[in-house]
């Protein structure tokens, strides 16, 4: 019942419906607020409350006054946080240590610009993709990693990103490439795809079609390794809407090239699952989808989202990482196994990728 009302509130927030199917009780509102905070979409959900106030004021009759004030306070806090993070992004783009780089903001504040109300998206840290001009991704990785180590001693380096100094208290992840996939076979294609897309990046953002590919990749990666929340799903929804609008303005249909790209990068089955999730949550029309929705896989993904919350932090079945390497590896094997039935290739490769990362980090540090 609570999730149905929460889903309807999100649909009101994105403008695909005007009212809820019933008048929520006080307890219903408390539960809806809890889901919104766990899924880190409280700001957007409050916009749904605002629209209800305009369209169907009687549906808010039983909302506790205390909850209303608490939610409004959180809504204002999110707006302030966005101002801080936006200011930090502007400063980061002017960082002298990145002056000789192509700079692209990923996720977060870049995706927020697709929202009709970007100030209400719950902000996180800053992800920036930097590639030294005149270098290939692999060459740039070594240079950027050395800079990161000099600025952040003991920076936590991964094959695709590392730590960078905070800006105005906001954490920064510097990406050598937007993302990697667990499959070594597909990862070569993925890196070639991003390298070819770099010249198309304008205004420190990914082209919208590349952003869709990147977000699907990022969502699948987190689904297998820890979990995803509705904030990332809503990001994909508004990016898809932006792409659909771009196609309308250019008087073209959803690009068949994008579908071919998803297939070439091994993302077709996951894309189908996410199209079903977008249809279920936000009533997305079929003609705005990049591929046909896959109900079977979509139901699994939505169940994982609802049980896990943002990055799977609410999932009670995840267990703990463990203190030694074997326990650490088994933790990720355990997580990957739950996805094996639906996304076989990537799930099978995930534990091997963890071993590769360990070997890579030792080799790189030496």
C-alpha positions as a LaTeX table, in Angstrom:
\begin{tabular}{lrrr}
\hline
Residue & $x$ (\AA) & $y$ (\AA) & $z$ (\AA) \\
\hline
Unk1 & 0.00 & 0.00 & 0.00 \\
Unk2 & 2.77 & 2.44 & 1.05 \\
Unk3 & 4.85 & 1.75 & $-2.05$ \\
Unk4 & 1.82 & 2.17 & $-4.31$ \\
Unk5 & 1.16 & 5.60 & $-2.80$ \\
Unk6 & 4.85 & 6.48 & $-2.98$ \\
Unk7 & 4.94 & 5.45 & $-6.65$ \\
Unk8 & 1.86 & 7.55 & $-7.35$ \\
Unk9 & 3.44 & 10.53 & $-5.54$ \\
Unk10 & 6.52 & 10.24 & $-7.78$ \\
Unk11 & 4.24 & 10.12 & $-10.82$ \\
Unk12 & 2.58 & 13.30 & $-9.59$ \\
Unk13 & 6.05 & 14.84 & $-9.11$ \\
Unk14 & 7.17 & 14.06 & $-12.69$ \\
Unk15 & 3.83 & 15.25 & $-14.08$ \\
Unk16 & 2.32 & 12.05 & $-15.47$ \\
Unk17 & $-0.64$ & 12.12 & $-13.06$ \\
Unk18 & $-2.44$ & 14.87 & $-11.14$ \\
Unk19 & $-3.60$ & 13.13 & $-7.96$ \\
Unk20 & $-3.34$ & 10.00 & $-5.83$ \\
Unk21 & $-5.81$ & 7.12 & $-6.06$ \\
Unk22 & $-6.98$ & 7.67 & $-2.45$ \\
Unk23 & $-6.54$ & 9.98 & 0.54 \\
Unk24 & $-3.49$ & 8.74 & 2.51 \\
Unk25 & $-3.78$ & 8.32 & 6.27 \\
Unk26 & $-1.30$ & 9.92 & 8.66 \\
Unk27 & 0.55 & 6.60 & 8.93 \\
Unk28 & 0.63 & 6.29 & 5.14 \\
Unk29 & 2.34 & 9.68 & 4.90 \\
Unk30 & 4.93 & 8.70 & 7.51 \\
Unk31 & 5.75 & 5.54 & 5.54 \\
Unk32 & 5.89 & 7.40 & 2.22 \\
Unk33 & 8.31 & 9.92 & 3.74 \\
Unk34 & 10.47 & 7.07 & 5.05 \\
Unk35 & 10.68 & 5.46 & 1.61 \\
Unk36 & 11.53 & 8.83 & 0.03 \\
Unk37 & 14.43 & 9.41 & 2.43 \\
Unk38 & 15.77 & 5.84 & 2.12 \\
Unk39 & 15.70 & 6.16 & $-1.67$ \\
Unk40 & 17.19 & 9.71 & $-1.51$ \\
Unk41 & 14.39 & 11.28 & $-3.54$ \\
Unk42 & 12.83 & 13.30 & $-0.72$ \\
Unk43 & 13.24 & 16.61 & $-2.56$ \\
Unk44 & 11.53 & 15.37 & $-5.70$ \\
Unk45 & 8.81 & 13.65 & $-3.66$ \\
Unk46 & 8.10 & 16.92 & $-1.85$ \\
Unk47 & 7.57 & 18.56 & $-5.23$ \\
Unk48 & 4.83 & 15.93 & $-5.68$ \\
Unk49 & 3.33 & 17.09 & $-2.38$ \\
Unk50 & 3.49 & 20.67 & $-3.67$ \\
Unk51 & 1.62 & 19.68 & $-6.85$ \\
Unk52 & $-1.01$ & 17.87 & $-4.78$ \\
Unk53 & $-1.49$ & 21.07 & $-2.77$ \\
Unk54 & $-2.17$ & 22.89 & $-6.04$ \\
Unk55 & $-4.34$ & 20.20 & $-7.66$ \\
Unk56 & $-5.97$ & 18.15 & $-4.88$ \\
Unk57 & $-5.52$ & 19.90 & $-1.56$ \\
Unk58 & $-7.93$ & 17.50 & 0.20 \\
Unk59 & $-5.49$ & 14.59 & $-0.33$ \\
Unk60 & $-3.09$ & 16.25 & 2.12 \\
Unk61 & $-5.75$ & 16.60 & 4.82 \\
Unk62 & $-4.39$ & 13.80 & 7.02 \\
Unk63 & $-0.67$ & 14.59 & 6.66 \\
Unk64 & 0.71 & 15.33 & 10.17 \\
Unk65 & 1.76 & 18.97 & 10.57 \\
Unk66 & 5.06 & 17.91 & 12.14 \\
Unk67 & 5.87 & 15.69 & 9.17 \\
Unk68 & 4.94 & 18.46 & 6.75 \\
Unk69 & 7.36 & 20.85 & 8.47 \\
Unk70 & 10.11 & 18.20 & 8.65 \\
Unk71 & 9.72 & 17.41 & 4.95 \\
Unk72 & 9.71 & 21.11 & 4.04 \\
Unk73 & 12.88 & 21.63 & 6.09 \\
Unk74 & 14.58 & 18.74 & 4.29 \\
Unk75 & 13.41 & 20.17 & 0.97 \\
Unk76 & 15.05 & 23.53 & 1.79 \\
Unk77 & 18.20 & 21.80 & 3.01 \\
Unk78 & 18.52 & 19.95 & $-0.32$ \\
Unk79 & 18.27 & 23.27 & $-2.20$ \\
Unk80 & 21.08 & 24.72 & $-0.06$ \\
Unk81 & 23.24 & 21.62 & $-0.56$ \\
Unk82 & 22.79 & 21.91 & $-4.33$ \\
Unk83 & 24.01 & 25.51 & $-4.24$ \\
Unk84 & 27.13 & 24.39 & $-2.36$ \\
Unk85 & 27.83 & 21.51 & $-4.75$ \\
Unk86 & 27.18 & 23.67 & $-7.83$ \\
Unk87 & 29.68 & 26.22 & $-6.51$ \\
Unk88 & 32.19 & 23.43 & $-5.87$ \\
Unk89 & 31.76 & 22.18 & $-9.46$ \\
Unk90 & 32.53 & 25.66 & $-10.84$ \\
Unk91 & 35.69 & 25.85 & $-8.71$ \\
Unk92 & 36.77 & 22.34 & $-9.69$ \\
Unk93 & 36.48 & 23.13 & $-13.40$ \\
Unk94 & 38.91 & 26.02 & $-12.82$ \\
Unk95 & 41.41 & 23.88 & $-10.84$ \\
Unk96 & 44.93 & 24.65 & $-12.09$ \\
Unk97 & 45.90 & 20.98 & $-11.70$ \\
Unk98 & 43.32 & 20.13 & $-14.38$ \\
Unk99 & 44.05 & 23.01 & $-16.73$ \\
Unk100 & 45.53 & 20.79 & $-19.46$ \\
Unk101 & 42.64 & 18.30 & $-19.38$ \\
Unk102 & 39.38 & 17.63 & $-21.14$ \\
Unk103 & 36.91 & 17.88 & $-18.20$ \\
Unk104 & 33.48 & 16.23 & $-18.11$ \\
Unk105 & 31.16 & 16.21 & $-15.07$ \\
Unk106 & 29.49 & 12.82 & $-14.65$ \\
Unk107 & 26.24 & 11.87 & $-12.88$ \\
Unk108 & 25.13 & 14.19 & $-10.07$ \\
Unk109 & 25.06 & 17.85 & $-11.04$ \\
Unk110 & 25.39 & 17.09 & $-14.77$ \\
Unk111 & 22.31 & 14.84 & $-14.75$ \\
Unk112 & 20.41 & 17.29 & $-12.51$ \\
Unk113 & 20.31 & 19.69 & $-15.47$ \\
Unk114 & 17.92 & 17.31 & $-17.23$ \\
Unk115 & 15.44 & 17.75 & $-14.34$ \\
Unk116 & 12.76 & 20.45 & $-14.60$ \\
Unk117 & 13.65 & 21.24 & $-10.94$ \\
Unk118 & 17.41 & 20.49 & $-10.60$ \\
Unk119 & 17.62 & 22.16 & $-7.19$ \\
Unk120 & 15.44 & 19.39 & $-5.69$ \\
Unk121 & 17.59 & 16.43 & $-6.73$ \\
Unk122 & 19.43 & 15.05 & $-3.68$ \\
Unk123 & 23.10 & 15.90 & $-4.38$ \\
Unk124 & 26.05 & 13.62 & $-3.68$ \\
Unk125 & 29.77 & 13.96 & $-4.33$ \\
Unk126 & 31.29 & 15.24 & $-7.58$ \\
Unk127 & 32.45 & 12.84 & $-10.30$ \\
Unk128 & 34.69 & 14.38 & $-12.95$ \\
Unk129 & 36.21 & 12.63 & $-15.97$ \\
Unk130 & 39.58 & 14.10 & $-16.91$ \\
Unk131 & 41.77 & 13.18 & $-19.86$ \\
Unk132 & 45.05 & 14.99 & $-20.61$ \\
Unk133 & 44.81 & 16.68 & $-23.99$ \\
Unk134 & 46.69 & 14.84 & $-26.71$ \\
Unk135 & 46.75 & 11.58 & $-24.74$ \\
Unk136 & 44.83 & 8.34 & $-24.95$ \\
Unk137 & 42.89 & 7.06 & $-21.93$ \\
Unk138 & 45.63 & 4.64 & $-20.80$ \\
Unk139 & 48.37 & 7.26 & $-21.10$ \\
Unk140 & 46.30 & 9.87 & $-19.29$ \\
Unk141 & 45.51 & 7.43 & $-16.46$ \\
Unk142 & 49.16 & 7.32 & $-15.31$ \\
Unk143 & 49.58 & 11.09 & $-15.40$ \\
Unk144 & 46.32 & 11.81 & $-13.57$ \\
Unk145 & 46.97 & 9.09 & $-10.98$ \\
Unk146 & 50.38 & 10.62 & $-10.20$ \\
Unk147 & 48.77 & 14.03 & $-9.72$ \\
Unk148 & 46.13 & 12.52 & $-7.42$ \\
Unk149 & 48.78 & 10.75 & $-5.32$ \\
Unk150 & 50.72 & 13.99 & $-4.95$ \\
Unk151 & 47.62 & 15.88 & $-3.78$ \\
Unk152 & 45.89 & 13.11 & $-1.77$ \\
Unk153 & 48.42 & 10.81 & $-0.06$ \\
Unk154 & 47.06 & 7.27 & $-0.01$ \\
Unk155 & 44.38 & 8.05 & $-2.59$ \\
Unk156 & 42.11 & 5.03 & $-3.11$ \\
Unk157 & 42.85 & 4.20 & $-6.71$ \\
Unk158 & 40.71 & 1.96 & $-8.94$ \\
Unk159 & 41.12 & 1.17 & $-12.67$ \\
Unk160 & 38.54 & 3.84 & $-13.50$ \\
Unk161 & 38.79 & 6.46 & $-10.74$ \\
Unk162 & 40.67 & 7.80 & $-7.74$ \\
Unk163 & 40.25 & 10.35 & $-4.95$ \\
Unk164 & 40.82 & 14.06 & $-5.56$ \\
Unk165 & 41.03 & 16.88 & $-2.99$ \\
Unk166 & 37.68 & 18.02 & $-1.61$ \\
Unk167 & 36.27 & 21.32 & $-2.83$ \\
Unk168 & 34.36 & 23.37 & $-0.23$ \\
Unk169 & 33.92 & 20.19 & 1.80 \\
Unk170 & 32.44 & 18.25 & $-1.14$ \\
Unk171 & 34.11 & 14.91 & $-1.96$ \\
Unk172 & 35.49 & 14.53 & $-5.48$ \\
Unk173 & 36.13 & 11.37 & $-7.51$ \\
Unk174 & 38.43 & 11.85 & $-10.48$ \\
Unk175 & 37.64 & 9.40 & $-13.29$ \\
Unk176 & 40.22 & 8.19 & $-15.79$ \\
Unk177 & 37.29 & 6.81 & $-17.80$ \\
Unk178 & 33.55 & 7.21 & $-17.09$ \\
Unk179 & 33.12 & 3.54 & $-16.15$ \\
Unk180 & 34.31 & 0.01 & $-16.65$ \\
Unk181 & 32.35 & $-3.22$ & $-16.97$ \\
Unk182 & 33.18 & $-6.53$ & $-15.33$ \\
Unk183 & 33.51 & $-8.42$ & $-18.60$ \\
Unk184 & 37.05 & $-8.09$ & $-20.00$ \\
Unk185 & 35.72 & $-8.75$ & $-23.50$ \\
Unk186 & 33.15 & $-5.95$ & $-23.39$ \\
Unk187 & 35.39 & $-3.60$ & $-21.41$ \\
Unk188 & 37.72 & $-3.13$ & $-24.39$ \\
Unk189 & 34.74 & $-2.05$ & $-26.49$ \\
Unk190 & 33.48 & 0.20 & $-23.70$ \\
Unk191 & 36.78 & 2.06 & $-23.38$ \\
Unk192 & 36.99 & 2.50 & $-27.15$ \\
Unk193 & 33.41 & 3.84 & $-27.12$ \\
Unk194 & 34.18 & 6.47 & $-24.45$ \\
Unk195 & 37.43 & 7.46 & $-26.16$ \\
Unk196 & 35.58 & 8.05 & $-29.42$ \\
Unk197 & 32.82 & 9.98 & $-27.58$ \\
Unk198 & 35.22 & 12.41 & $-25.83$ \\
Unk199 & 35.46 & 14.90 & $-28.76$ \\
Unk200 & 31.64 & 15.15 & $-28.75$ \\
Unk201 & 31.50 & 16.32 & $-25.12$ \\
Unk202 & 30.49 & 19.98 & $-24.94$ \\
Unk203 & 29.85 & 22.20 & $-21.95$ \\
Unk204 & 31.67 & 19.75 & $-19.64$ \\
Unk205 & 28.89 & 17.17 & $-20.12$ \\
Unk206 & 28.41 & 13.90 & $-21.95$ \\
Unk207 & 26.21 & 13.92 & $-25.07$ \\
Unk208 & 22.77 & 12.75 & $-24.00$ \\
Unk209 & 22.94 & 9.45 & $-25.92$ \\
Unk210 & 26.35 & 8.66 & $-24.39$ \\
Unk211 & 24.95 & 9.63 & $-20.98$ \\
Unk212 & 22.21 & 7.01 & $-21.37$ \\
Unk213 & 24.79 & 4.32 & $-22.16$ \\
Unk214 & 26.95 & 5.44 & $-19.24$ \\
Unk215 & 24.06 & 5.47 & $-16.76$ \\
Unk216 & 22.90 & 1.99 & $-17.79$ \\
Unk217 & 26.46 & 0.76 & $-17.34$ \\
Unk218 & 26.74 & 2.44 & $-13.95$ \\
Unk219 & 23.36 & 1.11 & $-12.78$ \\
Unk220 & 24.18 & $-2.48$ & $-13.75$ \\
Unk221 & 27.60 & $-2.28$ & $-12.14$ \\
Unk222 & 26.12 & $-1.08$ & $-8.84$ \\
Unk223 & 23.23 & $-3.56$ & $-8.99$ \\
Unk224 & 25.66 & $-6.47$ & $-9.11$ \\
Unk225 & 28.24 & $-5.12$ & $-6.65$ \\
Unk226 & 26.14 & $-3.38$ & $-3.98$ \\
Unk227 & 22.72 & $-2.09$ & $-5.07$ \\
Unk228 & 20.97 & 0.88 & $-6.67$ \\
Unk229 & 18.34 & 3.32 & $-5.50$ \\
Unk230 & 15.52 & 5.27 & $-7.07$ \\
Unk231 & 17.61 & 8.44 & $-7.34$ \\
Unk232 & 19.74 & 6.75 & $-10.04$ \\
Unk233 & 16.59 & 5.40 & $-11.74$ \\
Unk234 & 15.05 & 8.87 & $-11.79$ \\
Unk235 & 18.29 & 10.22 & $-13.28$ \\
Unk236 & 17.90 & 7.75 & $-16.13$ \\
Unk237 & 14.24 & 8.72 & $-16.57$ \\
Unk238 & 14.99 & 12.43 & $-17.02$ \\
Unk239 & 17.96 & 11.67 & $-19.28$ \\
Unk240 & 15.69 & 9.53 & $-21.45$ \\
Unk241 & 13.14 & 12.36 & $-21.55$ \\
Unk242 & 15.89 & 14.78 & $-22.62$ \\
Unk243 & 16.96 & 12.38 & $-25.38$ \\
Unk244 & 13.35 & 12.00 & $-26.54$ \\
Unk245 & 12.97 & 15.78 & $-26.65$ \\
Unk246 & 16.20 & 16.08 & $-28.63$ \\
Unk247 & 14.89 & 13.53 & $-31.14$ \\
Unk248 & 11.63 & 15.49 & $-31.46$ \\
Unk249 & 13.50 & 18.76 & $-32.05$ \\
Unk250 & 15.66 & 17.10 & $-34.70$ \\
Unk251 & 12.55 & 15.37 & $-36.13$ \\
Unk252 & 14.09 & 11.93 & $-35.79$ \\
Unk253 & 13.00 & 8.80 & $-33.97$ \\
Unk254 & 14.86 & 7.06 & $-31.15$ \\
Unk255 & 18.17 & 6.27 & $-32.80$ \\
Unk256 & 18.69 & 2.73 & $-34.03$ \\
Unk257 & 22.41 & 3.46 & $-33.59$ \\
Unk258 & 21.84 & 3.69 & $-29.83$ \\
Unk259 & 20.18 & 0.26 & $-29.82$ \\
Unk260 & 23.09 & $-1.15$ & $-31.83$ \\
Unk261 & 25.54 & 0.41 & $-29.34$ \\
Unk262 & 23.74 & $-1.16$ & $-26.38$ \\
Unk263 & 23.94 & $-4.56$ & $-28.05$ \\
Unk264 & 27.61 & $-4.12$ & $-29.00$ \\
Unk265 & 28.49 & $-3.19$ & $-25.40$ \\
Unk266 & 26.49 & $-6.06$ & $-23.87$ \\
Unk267 & 23.85 & $-3.80$ & $-22.31$ \\
Unk268 & 20.71 & $-4.90$ & $-24.17$ \\
Unk269 & 19.25 & $-7.21$ & $-21.50$ \\
Unk270 & 19.82 & $-4.72$ & $-18.69$ \\
Unk271 & 18.44 & $-1.88$ & $-20.81$ \\
Unk272 & 15.26 & $-3.94$ & $-21.34$ \\
Unk273 & 14.95 & $-4.42$ & $-17.57$ \\
Unk274 & 15.34 & $-0.70$ & $-16.92$ \\
Unk275 & 12.80 & 0.22 & $-19.59$ \\
Unk276 & 10.25 & $-1.94$ & $-17.75$ \\
Unk277 & 11.18 & $-0.25$ & $-14.44$ \\
Unk278 & 10.72 & 3.21 & $-16.01$ \\
Unk279 & 7.39 & 2.11 & $-17.44$ \\
Unk280 & 6.25 & 0.71 & $-14.09$ \\
Unk281 & 7.41 & 3.66 & $-11.96$ \\
Unk282 & 6.91 & 6.65 & $-14.26$ \\
Unk283 & 4.54 & 5.36 & $-16.97$ \\
Unk284 & 7.15 & 5.99 & $-19.67$ \\
Unk285 & 5.62 & 5.56 & $-23.17$ \\
Unk286 & 6.97 & 2.78 & $-25.39$ \\
Unk287 & 7.93 & 5.20 & $-28.15$ \\
Unk288 & 10.40 & 6.93 & $-25.79$ \\
Unk289 & 12.23 & 3.73 & $-24.87$ \\
Unk290 & 15.55 & 2.66 & $-26.34$ \\
Unk291 & 14.42 & $-0.98$ & $-26.52$ \\
Unk292 & 11.49 & $-3.23$ & $-25.60$ \\
Unk293 & 10.80 & $-3.58$ & $-21.85$ \\
Unk294 & 11.75 & $-6.89$ & $-20.22$ \\
Unk295 & 9.25 & $-7.61$ & $-17.45$ \\
Unk296 & 11.00 & $-10.66$ & $-15.96$ \\
Unk297 & 14.33 & $-8.92$ & $-15.48$ \\
Unk298 & 12.63 & $-5.62$ & $-14.66$ \\
Unk299 & 10.69 & $-7.12$ & $-11.76$ \\
Unk300 & 13.93 & $-8.48$ & $-10.31$ \\
Unk301 & 15.68 & $-5.10$ & $-10.61$ \\
Unk302 & 12.75 & $-3.21$ & $-9.06$ \\
Unk303 & 12.61 & $-5.68$ & $-6.16$ \\
Unk304 & 16.34 & $-5.12$ & $-5.53$ \\
Unk305 & 15.85 & $-1.36$ & $-5.62$ \\
Unk306 & 13.00 & $-1.40$ & $-3.11$ \\
Unk307 & 14.70 & $-3.81$ & $-0.72$ \\
Unk308 & 18.12 & $-2.22$ & $-0.88$ \\
Unk309 & 17.52 & 1.52 & $-0.97$ \\
Unk310 & 20.26 & 3.91 & $-2.06$ \\
Unk311 & 23.34 & 1.83 & $-3.00$ \\
Unk312 & 21.84 & $-1.18$ & $-1.24$ \\
Unk313 & 22.40 & 0.24 & 2.24 \\
Unk314 & 19.06 & $-1.07$ & 3.52 \\
Unk315 & 19.55 & $-4.62$ & 2.20 \\
Unk316 & 19.61 & $-6.88$ & 5.26 \\
Unk317 & 20.84 & $-9.89$ & 3.26 \\
Unk318 & 24.07 & $-8.33$ & 1.99 \\
Unk319 & 26.25 & $-9.41$ & 4.90 \\
Unk320 & 29.64 & $-7.84$ & 5.64 \\
Unk321 & 32.68 & $-7.40$ & 3.48 \\
Unk322 & 34.99 & $-9.34$ & 5.82 \\
Unk323 & 38.46 & $-8.64$ & 7.15 \\
Unk324 & 40.66 & $-10.77$ & 4.86 \\
Unk325 & 40.95 & $-11.18$ & 1.09 \\
Unk326 & 39.05 & $-14.47$ & 0.91 \\
Unk327 & 36.12 & $-13.08$ & 2.93 \\
Unk328 & 36.26 & $-9.91$ & 0.85 \\
Unk329 & 36.07 & $-11.90$ & $-2.40$ \\
Unk330 & 33.30 & $-14.18$ & $-1.10$ \\
Unk331 & 31.22 & $-11.11$ & $-0.19$ \\
Unk332 & 31.24 & $-10.00$ & $-3.82$ \\
Unk333 & 30.69 & $-13.54$ & $-5.10$ \\
Unk334 & 27.62 & $-13.72$ & $-2.86$ \\
Unk335 & 26.30 & $-10.43$ & $-4.24$ \\
Unk336 & 26.93 & $-11.44$ & $-7.85$ \\
Unk337 & 25.19 & $-14.82$ & $-7.44$ \\
Unk338 & 21.81 & $-13.19$ & $-6.79$ \\
Unk339 & 21.98 & $-11.57$ & $-10.26$ \\
Unk340 & 23.29 & $-14.67$ & $-12.08$ \\
Unk341 & 19.90 & $-15.84$ & $-13.32$ \\
Unk342 & 19.14 & $-12.51$ & $-14.99$ \\
Unk343 & 22.49 & $-11.08$ & $-16.09$ \\
Unk344 & 24.71 & $-14.13$ & $-16.49$ \\
Unk345 & 27.76 & $-12.83$ & $-18.31$ \\
Unk346 & 28.41 & $-9.77$ & $-16.17$ \\
Unk347 & 27.59 & $-11.60$ & $-12.91$ \\
Unk348 & 30.03 & $-14.41$ & $-13.71$ \\
Unk349 & 32.77 & $-11.90$ & $-14.53$ \\
Unk350 & 32.25 & $-9.72$ & $-11.44$ \\
Unk351 & 34.27 & $-11.84$ & $-8.94$ \\
Unk352 & 37.10 & $-12.28$ & $-11.47$ \\
Unk353 & 37.13 & $-8.53$ & $-11.97$ \\
Unk354 & 37.61 & $-8.08$ & $-8.21$ \\
Unk355 & 40.70 & $-10.31$ & $-8.37$ \\
Unk356 & 41.95 & $-8.33$ & $-11.37$ \\
Unk357 & 41.51 & $-5.03$ & $-9.49$ \\
Unk358 & 43.57 & $-6.35$ & $-6.57$ \\
Unk359 & 46.39 & $-7.46$ & $-8.87$ \\
Unk360 & 46.16 & $-4.24$ & $-10.90$ \\
Unk361 & 46.42 & $-2.04$ & $-7.79$ \\
Unk362 & 49.51 & $-3.87$ & $-6.52$ \\
Unk363 & 51.17 & $-3.68$ & $-9.93$ \\
Unk364 & 50.25 & $-0.01$ & $-10.36$ \\
Unk365 & 51.52 & 0.98 & $-6.92$ \\
Unk366 & 54.84 & $-0.74$ & $-7.61$ \\
\hline
\end{tabular}
